Amino acid sequence: MMSMLDAEQRSQMRELMQAHRPAQFERKGRLMNLRDDLMAEMRGERPDPDEVQALHGRMAELHGEMMAEMVRMRNAMHDLLTDEQRQQLQQAAPGNDIDPDDHDAHH
């Protein structure tokens, strides 16, 4: 995609990615800590089901935050493109025939 952009667009894309990165790294760190906590709980002699559920729920919530932020960044990047560039990207994108509402298709 970067090859179809002009110098200003590439600079703006780079700025978007750099602005996005620290928050995502922080979330990934929190996710790793939660995963460690979950594994420690599961290795116990009698894991607490409520604690397992709570940890899993916090992990799911964090995953949701990460996905939403990635979508925000993708939308912001998309907004930098011209209509012609969007069309070129759409034509070049693999999997154009995948139904976004078919949850099983992307797993």
TACOR-V548741 format. One record per pair of residues at least 24 apart in sequence whose ideal C-beta (glycine too) atoms are under 8 Angstrom apart, sorted by sequence separation. I is the first residue (numbers start at 0). J is the second residue. D is the distance in whole Angstrom. If there is no record, write none. Layout:
BEGIN
I_J_D ; I_J_D
END
This chain:
BEGIN
33_57_6 ; 34_58_7 ; 33_58_5 ; 30_58_6 ; 33_61_7 ; 30_61_5 ; 29_61_6 ; 30_62_7 ; 26_61_6 ; 30_65_8 ; 26_64_6 ; 27_65_8 ; 26_65_5 ; 23_65_6 ; 26_68_8 ; 23_68_7 ; 22_68_7 ; 23_69_8 ; 19_68_7 ; 19_69_8 ; 19_72_5 ; 16_72_7 ; 15_72_6 ; 15_75_5 ; 15_76_6 ; 12_76_6 ; 15_79_8 ; 12_79_6 ; 11_79_5 ; 8_79_5 ; 8_80_7 ; 4_79_8 ; 4_80_8 ; 4_84_7 ; 3_84_6 ; 3_87_6 ; 3_88_7 ; 0_88_6
END
